[in-house]
Amino acid sequence: MITTTDLRGVKAFKELDDGALALAASRSADIRLKTGEWLIHEGEAPKFFAVVAGKLEISKQVAGQTTVLRTYETGDTFGEVPLLLGSSSVVSVMATEPCHLAALDTTEFWRLMHTQEPFAKSVSADMADRITTLWSSAMEVQRARCTIVGDPNSPDCHRMRDFLTRLHVPFDWEERRGDPSCLVTFGDGKQLKSPTIRELAEAIELRTSPREHCYEVAIVGAGPAGLAAAVYGASEGLRTILIEREAPGGQAGMSSRIENYLGFPNGISGEDLADRAFRQVNRFGADVVVTREAVRIEGEPYARRIILDGDEVVHCRSIIIATGVSYRYLDARGCQDFLNRGVYYGAAQAEARRVGGRRIHLLGGGNSAGQAAMFFSDFAEHVHIIIRSGDLATTMSHYLIAELSTRPNISVIANSEVVGVDGKAELESLTLRDVRDRSERPERSDALFVFIGADAHTEWLGDCVATDRLGYILTGQAAAGLSRSWPLSREPFLLETNQPGIFAVGDVRKDSVKRVASGVGEGATAITMVHQILTEVPEEFKVQDALREGLVAAPGRP
Ligand SMILES: Cc1cc2nc3c(=O)[nH]c(=O)nc-3n(C[C@H](O)[C@H](O)[C@H](O)COP(=O)(O)OP(=O)(O)OC[C@H]3O[C@@H](n4cnc5c(N)ncnc54)[C@H](O)[C@@H]3O)c2cc1C
């Protein structure tokens, strides 16, 4: 229990009279921490804390890096910044020695601010100091980590910029027209000439190889479904690895605004959602490997192996396949030549800078095209949506159609398809065909963004798991129907494939809903099934693990 003597030693409470102090003490929670224990994490509901005894370290994640901002000691208070701003906690706090703290909730904090002038003065003075610390740390960490130098139409430069933007890594961009190479320079003088994405990832110190020998669950694909599985797996104590061939976020990372994900009343960009999820996965301690592609699955139930590009092997008890879908490529004359230098798939935020003041075209009449049109219309001179049908009503949500109609620089080109793209160094025009009379006409264009659907990303699996004829993975009842290939007496779980311990979640699964929320739900659900699988692991496998990890001695050895 917090006493008045405890609070009397804290600067902000020093001038309170005995009655006010007794009331505050009686309404404070008594918190004790051991060295290394976390008091609060960034993003959690805030509280006001008074350090009765001990020392704590305050850290913050900025642009994917953790920075220690300062320490607090006996007599200090903190937590007022998010309470005064009405936000969630803006820093994480860990005890660096055994600590004793008093914690006040929002109501009690505001009661003291309104009724105790000396308390309010002390807290306000601290706040000004804290904001300055946060500001200077953000200024320092947001400094560009590297500079990309090259032609604005270079597909390599596009990939580098897209990768860094998706990871929220700050960088500078220097246009050098006509230079075919893509140069990446770093503050310490290091240079990479036309690097692979993996080389760039390693240069900015992202993990690209597994940390451990064997995992309880390996998740392939870091879209919303895979990220959710990793958060639940790691937070529930499973040894978890998440493998992603590019940057985390999946298709959602390419969406300029997701309007319908629960808890974000004003919508959230796919990049922001992915960034939050990525930080959450890291916080729970999952091993995240980026820029690595899973190329094969081998092994037997409970002793699976995922082979990565370059033949690196990840051993695991269970696998969650969350590889989503790949964009369907537009089969039009010249398209391949302009890939990522005029013709793009999806609508990443990184492209916003490129479309400024230009005339751009979006191909497709679904919600993703509608969201992209809204987003790009803030930058582009004019956005044209090209659709085969006569209007958008059958393919796009009504709320989006209504929003589009409020933007004078968005228009729809109906009854049309793109049959060719043309230009010299840059995209200059499209050839449009009228689907009614098949007549063709040129259309001036600075960029074409394609949204014509997607195909399951399962070719890497070969015949390892059963799919439907379009490549979507069968699970649960559908997989149970293939009784010849199912070796156990129990039926497959709801999200389990026709191979025990291999699950499929999100867009890659047959009959999935193809929404962020449903992918997240399936990712979380699959983890409950992984727990079940782990109870089935035969004893001899556990002994082999213990031997490998040196927990027991091999037979005949001391
Ligand atoms: C432009 C756009 C806008 C959208 N807007 C909305 C919206 O507003 N609301 C909504 O609910 N939904 C929206 N969606 C749909 C939503 O984004 C998807 O349903 C969701 O992303 C599916 O998640 P997923 O994790 O199953 O797969 P994906 O997001 O497709 O992620 C799969 C991941 O797996 C990786 N991968 C694939 N193969 C391998 C491999 N062999 N090895 C390693 N990694 C691999 C990929 O690189 C990718 O990162 C939108 C989609 C798009 C394209």
PDBQT file of the ligand as one rigid body, heavy atoms in Angstrom, charges set to zero:
ROOT
HETATM    1  C1  LIG A 601      -4.771  -2.080 -52.717  1.00  0.00    +0.000 C 
HETATM    2  C2  LIG A 601      -5.503  -2.943 -51.719  1.00  0.00    +0.000 A 
HETATM    3  C3  LIG A 601      -6.406  -2.367 -50.838  1.00  0.00    +0.000 A 
HETATM    4  C4  LIG A 601      -7.070  -3.160 -49.881  1.00  0.00    +0.000 A 
HETATM    5  N1  LIG A 601      -7.934  -2.567 -49.006  1.00  0.00    +0.000 NA
HETATM    6  C5  LIG A 601      -8.530  -3.306 -48.045  1.00  0.00    +0.000 A 
HETATM    7  C6  LIG A 601      -9.398  -2.698 -47.090  1.00  0.00    +0.000 A 
HETATM    8  O1  LIG A 601      -9.646  -1.503 -47.115  1.00  0.00    +0.000 OA
HETATM    9  N2  LIG A 601      -9.936  -3.500 -46.135  1.00  0.00    +0.000 N 
HETATM   10  C7  LIG A 601      -9.701  -4.838 -46.053  1.00  0.00    +0.000 A 
HETATM   11  O2  LIG A 601     -10.197  -5.481 -45.135  1.00  0.00    +0.000 OA
HETATM   12  N3  LIG A 601      -8.906  -5.446 -46.964  1.00  0.00    +0.000 NA
HETATM   13  C8  LIG A 601      -8.316  -4.725 -47.950  1.00  0.00    +0.000 A 
HETATM   14  N4  LIG A 601      -7.514  -5.324 -48.882  1.00  0.00    +0.000 N 
HETATM   15  C9  LIG A 601      -7.344  -6.790 -48.820  1.00  0.00    +0.000 C 
HETATM   16  C10 LIG A 601      -6.314  -7.152 -47.748  1.00  0.00    +0.000 C 
HETATM   17  O3  LIG A 601      -5.166  -6.345 -47.887  1.00  0.00    +0.000 OA
HETATM   18  C11 LIG A 601      -5.948  -8.635 -47.849  1.00  0.00    +0.000 C 
HETATM   19  O4  LIG A 601      -7.113  -9.398 -47.658  1.00  0.00    +0.000 OA
HETATM   20  C12 LIG A 601      -4.925  -9.026 -46.795  1.00  0.00    +0.000 C 
HETATM   21  O5  LIG A 601      -3.737  -8.294 -46.950  1.00  0.00    +0.000 OA
HETATM   22  C13 LIG A 601      -4.599 -10.526 -46.877  1.00  0.00    +0.000 C 
HETATM   23  O6  LIG A 601      -3.640 -10.801 -45.928  1.00  0.00    +0.000 OA
HETATM   24  P1  LIG A 601      -2.728 -12.108 -46.001  1.00  0.00    +0.000 P 
HETATM   25  O7  LIG A 601      -1.804 -12.004 -44.832  1.00  0.00    +0.000 OA
HETATM   26  O8  LIG A 601      -3.562 -13.302 -46.143  1.00  0.00    +0.000 OA
HETATM   27  O9  LIG A 601      -1.895 -12.025 -47.368  1.00  0.00    +0.000 OA
HETATM   28  P2  LIG A 601      -1.027 -10.886 -48.040  1.00  0.00    +0.000 P 
HETATM   29  O10 LIG A 601      -1.404  -9.552 -47.531  1.00  0.00    +0.000 OA
HETATM   30  O11 LIG A 601      -1.116 -11.144 -49.495  1.00  0.00    +0.000 OA
HETATM   31  O12 LIG A 601       0.460 -11.191 -47.531  1.00  0.00    +0.000 OA
HETATM   32  C14 LIG A 601       1.176 -12.299 -47.957  1.00  0.00    +0.000 C 
HETATM   33  C15 LIG A 601       2.654 -12.085 -47.674  1.00  0.00    +0.000 C 
HETATM   34  O13 LIG A 601       3.363 -13.296 -47.938  1.00  0.00    +0.000 OA
HETATM   35  C16 LIG A 601       4.602 -12.980 -48.555  1.00  0.00    +0.000 C 
HETATM   36  N5  LIG A 601       5.031 -14.171 -49.302  1.00  0.00    +0.000 N 
HETATM   37  C17 LIG A 601       4.422 -14.744 -50.371  1.00  0.00    +0.000 A 
HETATM   38  N6  LIG A 601       5.093 -15.845 -50.737  1.00  0.00    +0.000 NA
HETATM   39  C18 LIG A 601       6.141 -15.970 -49.899  1.00  0.00    +0.000 A 
HETATM   40  C19 LIG A 601       7.196 -16.926 -49.786  1.00  0.00    +0.000 A 
HETATM   41  N7  LIG A 601       7.279 -17.984 -50.605  1.00  0.00    +0.000 N 
HETATM   42  N8  LIG A 601       8.117 -16.759 -48.814  1.00  0.00    +0.000 NA
HETATM   43  C20 LIG A 601       8.028 -15.697 -47.954  1.00  0.00    +0.000 A 
HETATM   44  N9  LIG A 601       7.039 -14.759 -48.024  1.00  0.00    +0.000 NA
HETATM   45  C21 LIG A 601       6.108 -14.912 -48.977  1.00  0.00    +0.000 A 
HETATM   46  C22 LIG A 601       4.258 -11.805 -49.446  1.00  0.00    +0.000 C 
HETATM   47  O14 LIG A 601       5.424 -11.050 -49.792  1.00  0.00    +0.000 OA
HETATM   48  C23 LIG A 601       3.301 -11.026 -48.565  1.00  0.00    +0.000 C 
HETATM   49  O15 LIG A 601       3.980 -10.091 -47.750  1.00  0.00    +0.000 OA
HETATM   50  C24 LIG A 601      -6.835  -4.557 -49.840  1.00  0.00    +0.000 A 
HETATM   51  C25 LIG A 601      -5.932  -5.141 -50.748  1.00  0.00    +0.000 A 
HETATM   52  C26 LIG A 601      -5.277  -4.358 -51.673  1.00  0.00    +0.000 A 
HETATM   53  C27 LIG A 601      -4.310  -4.991 -52.638  1.00  0.00    +0.000 C 
ENDROOT
TORSDOF 0
